[in-house]
């Protein structure tokens, strides 16, 4: 733009002059004092084998992870702080009384400067020689892991771990190795993720032989070729490793997968895959009660863990449809101060409880877990454990998974319906869905195999087990013979949960309008009203998982294609990996 009058030209130039002056001033402010005493090595507060090397030059800091050789250049932000220009990583130096740098703070970790530390002198080998050493060690480790033998794993540790690593982490390694086998069913080489010959360090990815996950682990060798550092994790593959083209191929692959996992002792439980009301596949394997030699069957009742949250949410939405509850109603409208102080209950809406944004925390505290289970046969028994003096955050402003919130919803159902919560769910959800084998209360009291409370035939409830590293199992007795709650702990079968999915997809339980509200991710937390959400808008998946010691269960429902997946297990984390595999397989064939 051209201005004819000189006055306007001068006026428009003033802000530019001021901006240039400000930039120069800002540049001058960024000339920080150099940290002359920052150079050196810093030791991790817990893992004493980990060191960070720091090298300061002008306003730049080069951080080197001594264990893997990875470097990161940071920009100085103040006299003592630096940050990654790409964002997300910051650190600051701390000084002692002599104004010398003595420590480094990264997040909540305080790394101590060790002036006399000298890195281990490694043998002069070529990149190829180091690579071969690491690859061979990785193969030996995986062979020991795939054996699922405590003796073989122990022998591997004794032959290949450094003395320091063996003394500090042998039991932890054995535990993690056995868990990795349980999660994957055994693995095979996929690819090497990272290699640094100078650091004698490598990262590997091995794919599951049976499922859709991968074992990632890292190895660092010492000067004698022993494993000095080891770390591992199981990750899910975003792209199914075993791909199928149609439902028939999926069922065939699923059948073989379940049989292999059961044979390896990885899975104990029941599996069902259906499309609408048509069951495509179902099977049961493993033992319901090992001591009595009772096998799992399709009629075995499993503890559902947190799956009950779906039933509680459906119950609330039914009462909303009847005009007895409004989602914006405050909790104080229904519950008195014996549950929550009025000052807190006034702030919380029913919708906040449904999507875990109420800030009411979790009643699963140490005090609760030490209490007799007989206290919780009625919801009133939970009052001392749910009641709190303050909220974790202002309702609606944050998100925290909350069992207490679901318990309060159960109490609201009782208040509004005039029915006991357990009776309400039985009559308004289980009965219309045809779920005759389901209950929130235990079927048999204190012992397995007792008669049904209604005088029916004997039932079979699976006892929960925690697999131990020596191949034995720890019995979790309260996994099968306790009363459930609005937050979790009911009992059902794979076929009954399929019936629930079918009823939910129809309008037997709720209208489509209510379901659209229930399946909406309002907070971006992959959670709606009592349902976990995943997938895309075109391929949405709803359902819930449940887990506790000796309890693991997943239900996935595809509202559009009407696929229903149910996996129930009486092994700790026994259903999660198989459920994830099956979920991804179904996603791959849904058009």
C-alpha positions in Angstrom: 0.0 0.0 0.0 1.3 3.5 -0.9 0.5 6.5 1.3 0.7 10.0 -0.3 1.1 11.9 3.0 4.6 11.7 4.7 2.9 11.6 8.1 1.3 8.2 7.4 4.5 6.8 6.1 6.4 7.7 9.3 3.5 6.5 11.5 3.5 3.1 9.7 7.3 2.7 10.1 7.3 3.2 13.9 6.0 -0.2 14.8 8.6 -1.8 12.5 11.4 0.1 14.2 10.1 -0.9 17.6 9.8 -4.6 16.5 13.4 -4.6 15.3 14.5 -3.0 18.6 12.6 -5.6 20.6 14.1 -8.5 18.6 17.6 -7.1 19.3 16.7 -6.8 22.9 15.4 -10.4 23.0 18.5 -11.7 21.3 20.6 -9.9 24.0 18.6 -11.5 26.7 19.2 -14.9 25.3 23.0 -14.5 25.8 23.1 -16.6 28.9 26.1 -17.3 31.1 27.9 -20.4 30.0 27.7 -23.4 32.3 31.4 -24.1 32.6 31.0 -26.9 35.2 28.1 -28.7 33.5 30.3 -31.0 31.4 30.6 -34.6 32.6 28.5 -37.7 33.4 25.3 -37.9 35.4 24.0 -41.1 37.0 20.3 -42.2 37.0 18.8 -42.1 40.6 17.5 -45.7 40.5 19.2 -47.6 37.6 22.8 -47.0 38.6 24.2 -48.4 35.3 22.6 -45.5 33.3 24.7 -42.4 32.6 24.0 -39.2 30.6 27.0 -37.3 29.2 26.6 -33.5 28.9 28.7 -31.3 26.7 28.1 -27.5 26.7 29.2 -25.2 23.9 28.1 -21.6 23.8 24.2 -21.7 24.1 24.0 -25.3 23.0 24.0 -28.5 25.0 24.8 -32.0 23.5 23.3 -34.8 25.5 24.6 -38.3 24.9 23.0 -41.4 26.3 26.0 -43.3 27.4 24.2 -46.7 27.2 23.0 -46.4 23.6 25.1 -43.6 22.1 22.0 -41.5 21.0 22.7 -37.8 20.9 20.4 -34.8 21.3 21.2 -31.1 20.9 19.3 -28.7 23.2 19.0 -25.0 23.2 19.7 -22.9 26.3 16.6 -21.3 27.8 18.1 -19.7 30.9 21.3 -19.8 32.8 20.6 -23.4 34.0 17.9 -24.8 31.7 17.9 -26.3 28.2 15.1 -27.6 25.9 14.7 -29.6 22.7 13.9 -27.1 19.9 11.4 -29.6 18.6 9.6 -29.5 22.0 8.7 -32.1 24.6 12.0 -32.4 26.4 13.5 -30.1 29.0 16.2 -30.3 31.6 17.8 -28.1 34.2 21.1 -28.1 36.1 21.3 -27.7 39.9 24.2 -26.1 41.7 25.8 -26.8 45.0 26.9 -24.3 47.7 30.1 -23.7 45.7 28.0 -22.6 42.7 29.2 -25.7 40.8 26.8 -27.9 38.8 26.2 -31.0 40.9 23.0 -32.5 39.5 20.6 -32.6 36.6 16.8 -32.6 36.7 14.9 -34.3 33.9 11.1 -34.3 34.7 10.9 -35.6 38.3 14.2 -37.5 38.0 17.3 -36.1 39.6 20.5 -37.3 38.0 23.6 -36.9 40.1 26.9 -35.7 38.6 29.7 -38.3 39.1 33.0 -36.5 38.5 35.2 -39.6 38.6 33.1 -41.8 36.3 34.9 -43.2 33.3 33.1 -45.1 30.6 34.0 -48.8 30.2 36.8 -49.3 27.6 35.4 -51.5 24.9 37.4 -53.9 22.7 38.4 -52.5 19.3 36.0 -54.4 17.0 34.5 -53.6 13.6 30.8 -52.7 13.2 30.2 -56.1 11.6 31.8 -57.9 14.6 29.7 -56.0 17.1 26.6 -56.5 15.1 27.2 -60.2 14.9 27.8 -60.4 18.7 24.5 -58.6 19.4 22.5 -60.5 16.9 23.7 -63.8 18.3 22.9 -62.8 21.8 19.4 -61.6 20.8 18.7 -65.0 19.2 20.0 -66.9 22.2 17.7 -64.8 24.5 14.7 -65.4 22.3 15.4 -69.1 22.2 15.4 -69.2 26.0 12.2 -67.1 26.1 10.4 -69.3 23.6 11.2 -72.4 25.6 8.9 -71.1 28.4 11.2 -73.1 30.7 12.4 -71.5 34.0 15.5 -73.8 33.9 16.4 -72.7 30.4 15.9 -69.0 31.2 18.0 -69.3 34.4 20.8 -71.0 32.5 20.7 -68.2 29.9 21.0 -65.6 32.7 23.9 -67.4 34.3 25.8 -67.8 31.1 25.1 -64.4 29.5 24.4 -61.7 32.1 27.1 -59.6 33.7 27.6 -60.2 37.4 26.1 -56.8 38.2 23.0 -57.3 36.1 22.5 -60.8 37.4 22.6 -59.8 41.0 20.3 -56.8 40.6 17.7 -58.0 38.0 17.7 -61.8 37.6 14.3 -62.4 39.3 12.8 -59.4 37.4 14.1 -60.7 34.1 12.7 -64.1 34.7 9.3 -62.7 35.6 9.3 -60.4 32.5 10.5 -63.1 30.2 7.7 -65.5 31.3 5.1 -62.7 30.9 6.4 -61.9 27.5 5.8 -65.5 26.5 2.3 -65.4 27.9 1.6 -62.2 26.0 2.9 -63.4 22.6 2.9 -67.2 22.7 6.5 -67.1 21.5 8.2 -64.8 18.9 10.3 -64.8 15.8 12.7 -62.2 14.3 11.1 -59.3 12.6 13.7 -56.5 12.4 16.5 -54.7 14.1 15.3 -51.2 15.2 18.6 -49.6 16.1 22.2 -50.4 16.3 25.2 -48.5 17.7 28.6 -50.3 17.4 30.4 -47.8 19.5 28.0 -48.3 22.4 27.7 -52.1 21.8 24.0 -51.6 21.8 21.1 -52.9 19.8 17.3 -52.7 19.7 15.2 -55.5 18.3 11.6 -56.3 17.3 10.4 -59.9 17.3 6.9 -60.6 16.1 4.5 -63.0 17.9 4.1 -66.4 16.3 0.4 -66.5 17.0 -1.0 -63.0 17.8 -0.9 -59.4 16.6 1.8 -58.1 18.9 5.5 -57.8 19.0 8.3 -58.0 21.6 10.7 -55.1 21.5 13.9 -55.4 23.6 17.3 -53.7 23.8 20.7 -55.2 24.7 23.9 -53.6 25.8 27.1 -55.6 26.1 30.1 -55.1 28.4 33.7 -55.5 27.4 33.5 -59.2 28.1 30.5 -59.7 25.7 28.1 -60.2 28.6 24.7 -58.5 28.7 25.1 -55.3 30.8 21.7 -53.8 30.3 18.4 -55.3 29.1 14.9 -53.8 28.7 11.7 -55.1 27.0 8.1 -54.4 26.2 5.2 -55.9 24.3 3.6 -53.6 21.7 0.6 -54.0 19.4 1.1 -53.9 15.7 -1.0 -51.3 13.9 -1.0 -53.5 10.8 -2.1 -57.1 11.4 0.8 -59.4 11.0 -1.5 -62.3 9.9 -3.9 -60.9 7.4 -7.1 -62.6 6.3 -9.4 -61.7 3.4 -12.8 -62.8 4.6 -14.8 -64.2 7.6 -14.2 -67.8 6.6 -10.4 -67.4 6.6 -10.6 -65.4 9.9 -12.5 -68.3 11.6 -10.0 -70.9 10.4 -7.1 -68.8 11.6 -8.8 -68.1 14.9 -9.4 -71.7 15.5 -5.8 -72.6 15.0 -4.6 -69.7 17.0 -6.8 -70.5 20.1 -5.6 -74.2 19.9 -2.0 -73.2 19.8 -2.3 -70.7 22.7 -4.2 -73.3 24.8 -1.6 -76.0 24.1 1.2 -73.6 25.2 -0.7 -72.8 28.4 -1.1 -69.2 27.4 -4.9 -69.1 27.2 -7.5 -70.5 29.5 -11.1 -69.4 28.9 -13.7 -69.1 26.3 -13.9 -67.2 22.9 -16.9 -66.2 20.7 -17.1 -64.4 17.4 -20.5 -63.6 15.9 -22.0 -61.4 13.2 -25.4 -60.2 14.4 -27.2 -63.1 16.0 -25.2 -65.7 14.0 -22.3 -67.2 15.9 -19.3 -67.8 13.6 -17.0 -69.4 16.1 -16.9 -70.3 19.8 -14.7 -72.5 21.8 -13.5 -73.1 25.4 -10.1 -74.3 26.7 -8.1 -74.7 29.9 -9.4 -75.4 33.4 -12.1 -73.7 35.3 -11.0 -75.3 38.6 -7.6 -77.0 38.3 -7.7 -78.8 41.7 -10.9 -80.6 40.7 -9.9 -81.2 37.1 -13.0 -79.2 35.9 -12.5 -77.9 32.4 -13.8 -74.6 31.0 -16.8 -74.9 28.7 -19.1 -72.6 26.8 -21.4 -72.5 29.9 -18.6 -71.6 32.4 -19.3 -68.4 34.2 -16.3 -66.0 34.3 -15.8 -62.8 36.4 -16.2 -59.9 34.0 -14.3 -57.2 35.9 -15.1 -53.7 34.7 -17.5 -54.9 32.0 -20.3 -54.2 34.5 -19.9 -50.5 33.7 -21.7 -51.1 30.4 -24.7 -52.5 32.2 -24.7 -49.6 34.7 -24.6 -47.0 31.8 -27.4 -48.8 29.9 -29.5 -48.7 33.1 -29.0 -45.0 33.6 -29.8 -44.3 29.9 -33.0 -46.3 30.2 -34.1 -44.1 33.1 -33.2 -41.0 31.1 -35.5 -42.3 28.3 -38.2 -42.7 30.9 -37.8 -39.0 31.9 -36.7 -40.0 35.5 -33.2 -38.7 35.1 -31.7 -35.8 33.1 -28.0 -36.1 32.1 -27.5 -32.6 33.4 -29.1 -33.3 36.8 -26.7 -32.8 39.8 -25.9 -35.9 41.9 -27.3 -34.1 44.9 -30.8 -34.5 43.4 -30.6 -38.2 44.0 -28.1 -39.0 46.7 -27.9 -37.6 50.2 -24.8 -36.6 52.2 -24.2 -40.1 53.4 -22.8 -40.7 49.9 -21.2 -37.3 49.1 -21.2 -33.9 50.9 -23.8 -31.7 49.3 -21.2 -29.1 48.3 -19.5 -31.7 46.1 -22.7 -33.5 44.9 -24.1 -30.1 43.7 -21.1 -29.7 41.3 -21.3 -33.2 39.7 -23.7 -34.0 36.9 -24.9 -37.5 36.0 -23.1 -37.1 32.7 -19.8 -36.5 34.6 -20.1 -39.8 36.3 -20.9 -41.6 33.1 -17.8 -40.4 31.2 -15.4 -40.4 34.2 -15.0 -36.6 34.3 -16.5 -36.1 37.8 -13.2 -36.1 39.8 -14.5 -38.6 42.4 -11.5 -40.9 42.3 -11.5 -44.7 43.0 -12.7 -46.7 45.9 -10.1 -49.5 45.2 -7.8 -48.4 48.0 -5.7 -50.5 50.3 -8.3 -50.0 53.0 -11.1 -51.3 50.7 -9.1 -54.3 49.6 -8.5 -55.3 53.2 -12.2 -55.2 54.1 -14.4 -58.3 54.4 -16.2 -59.0 51.1 -19.4 -59.5 53.1 -19.6 -55.8 53.5 -20.3 -55.3 49.8 -23.4 -57.4 49.3 -25.4 -54.2 49.2 -24.3 -50.8 47.7 -24.6 -49.1 51.1 -21.5 -51.0 52.1 -19.4 -48.9 49.7 -20.3 -45.6 51.3 -17.2 -45.2 53.5 -14.9 -45.9 50.6 -16.7 -43.7 48.1 -17.3 -40.6 50.3 -14.6 -38.0 50.0 -13.9 -34.5 51.3 -12.8 -32.9 48.0 -12.8 -33.6 44.3 -9.7 -34.4 42.3 -10.6 -31.6 39.8 -13.5 -29.5 38.8 -16.1 -31.7 37.2 -16.1 -31.7 33.5 -12.5 -30.2 33.2 -10.5 -33.4 33.2 -10.7 -37.2 33.0 -9.7 -40.0 35.4 -11.0 -43.5 35.1 -13.3 -43.8 38.2 -14.8 -46.9 39.8 -16.3 -44.6 42.4 -18.3 -42.7 39.7 -19.9 -45.9 38.5 -20.7 -47.0 42.0 -22.5 -43.7 42.5 -24.5 -44.3 39.3 -25.6 -47.6 40.7 -26.9 -45.8 43.8 -28.7 -43.4 41.6 -30.4 -46.3 39.8 -31.6 -47.7 43.1 -32.9 -44.3 44.2 -34.8 -43.5 41.0 -36.1 -47.0 40.2 -36.9 -48.0 43.7 -35.3 -51.3 43.1 -32.1 -53.0 44.4 -29.4 -52.4 41.8 -28.8 -56.1 41.2 -32.5 -56.7 40.7 -32.8 -53.7 38.3 -30.0 -55.0 36.1 -31.4 -58.6 36.1 -34.9 -57.4 35.1 -34.2 -54.6 32.8 -31.0 -55.7 31.0 -30.3 -59.4 31.5 -33.9 -60.6 31.1 -34.8 -58.6 27.9 -31.5 -59.6 26.3 -32.1 -63.2 27.2 -29.0 -63.4 29.4 -30.1 -66.3 31.6 -26.6 -67.4 32.6 -25.6 -63.9 34.0 -25.6 -62.5 37.4 -24.0 -59.8 39.5 -24.1 -62.0 42.6 -22.1 -65.1 42.9 -23.9 -68.3 41.8 -22.5 -70.7 44.3 -21.7 -68.8 47.5 -18.3 -69.7 49.0 -17.5 -72.9 47.1 -17.6 -73.8 43.4 -20.3 -76.0 41.9 -23.1 -75.2 44.4 -26.7 -75.0 43.4 -28.1 -71.8 41.8 -29.9 -69.5 44.3 -33.1 -70.0 42.2 -33.0 -73.7 42.7 -31.8 -74.4 39.1 -29.0 -76.8 38.0 -25.5 -76.6 39.4 -23.3 -73.9 37.9 -19.7 -73.7 37.2 -17.7 -70.6 37.9 -14.1 -70.4 36.8 -11.6 -69.7 39.6 -9.0 -67.1 38.8 -5.3 -68.0 38.5 -2.0 -66.0 38.5 0.6 -68.0 36.5 3.9 -68.0 38.4 7.4 -68.1 36.8 8.0 -71.7 38.0 5.0 -72.9 35.9 2.6 -73.3 38.8 -0.5 -71.2 39.5 -1.6 -69.1 42.4 -5.3 -69.4 43.1 -7.2 -66.1 43.4 -10.3 -67.2 45.3 -12.1 -63.9 45.4 -12.1 -63.9 41.5 -15.1 -66.2 41.5 -17.2 -66.1 44.7 -17.8 -62.4 45.5 -20.6 -60.0 44.7 -20.3 -57.7 41.8 -21.0 -54.0 41.8 -22.0 -51.2 39.3 -18.3 -50.8 38.7 -17.4 -54.4 38.0 -17.3 -58.0 39.1 -20.4 -59.7 37.6 -20.4 -63.1 36.1 -21.4 -64.2 32.6 -20.7 -66.5 29.7 -19.5 -65.7 26.1 -22.9 -66.6 24.8 -24.7 -64.3 27.2 -22.4 -61.4 26.3 -23.1 -62.1 22.7 -26.8 -61.8 23.5 -26.1 -58.5 25.2 -24.4 -57.2 22.1 -27.2 -58.3 19.8 -29.8 -56.7 22.2 -27.7 -53.5 22.3 -27.5 -53.3 18.5 -31.3 -53.6 18.3 -33.6 -51.4 20.3 -34.4 -54.0 23.0 -32.4 -52.1 25.6 -32.1 -48.5 24.3 -33.2 -46.3 21.4 -30.7 -45.3 18.7 -30.8 -41.8 20.1 -29.6 -42.9 23.5 -26.9 -45.1 22.0 -25.5 -42.2 19.9 -25.1 -40.2 23.1 -23.6 -43.2 24.9 -21.1 -43.9 22.1 -19.9 -40.3 21.7 -16.3 -39.5 22.7 -17.0 -36.1 24.2 -13.7 -35.7 25.9 -11.4 -37.3 23.4 -10.5 -40.1 25.8 -11.8 -43.0 23.7 -14.6 -43.3 26.3 -18.3 -42.6 26.0 -20.9 -43.2 28.7 -19.7 -46.4 30.3 -18.3 -47.8 27.1 -14.7 -47.8 25.8 -14.6 -46.6 22.2 -12.1 -47.3 19.4 -11.9 -47.4 15.6 -12.9 -44.8 13.1 -16.2 -43.1 12.5 -16.8 -45.5 9.7 -15.7 -48.6 11.7 -16.5 -47.7 15.3 -16.0 -50.3 18.0 -17.7 -50.1 21.4 -17.4 -52.3 24.4 -15.4 -52.7 27.6 -12.5 -54.7 29.1 -12.2 -56.0 32.6 -9.2 -57.0 34.6 -8.2 -57.9 38.1 -5.9 -60.6 39.6 -7.1 -63.8 38.0 -9.7 -62.0 35.9 -9.5 -60.8 32.3 -12.3 -60.1 29.8 -13.0 -58.1 26.7 -16.1 -57.5 24.6 -15.9 -55.6 21.3 -19.1 -54.7 19.4 -19.1 -53.2 15.9 -22.4 -51.1 15.6 -22.3 -50.9 11.8 -21.2 -54.3 10.7 -22.7 -56.0 13.8 -19.6 -58.2 14.6 -19.4 -59.2 18.3 -16.2 -60.4 19.9 -16.1 -61.9 23.4 -13.1 -63.3 25.1 -13.2 -64.4 28.8 -10.3 -65.8 30.7 -9.5 -66.9 34.3 -5.8 -66.1 33.7 -4.4 -62.8 34.6 -4.3 -60.8 31.2 -5.4 -64.0 29.5 -8.0 -62.3 27.3 -6.3 -59.0 26.4 -3.8 -60.2 23.8 -6.2 -62.7 22.1 -8.9 -60.1 22.1 -6.6 -57.5 20.5 -5.6 -60.0 17.8 -9.2 -60.9 17.0 -10.2 -57.2 17.0 -7.6 -56.3 14.4 -8.5 -59.3 12.3 -12.2 -58.3 12.2 -11.2 -54.7 11.4 -9.2 -55.9 8.4 -12.3 -57.6 6.8 -14.9 -55.0 7.7 -15.6 -53.0 4.5 
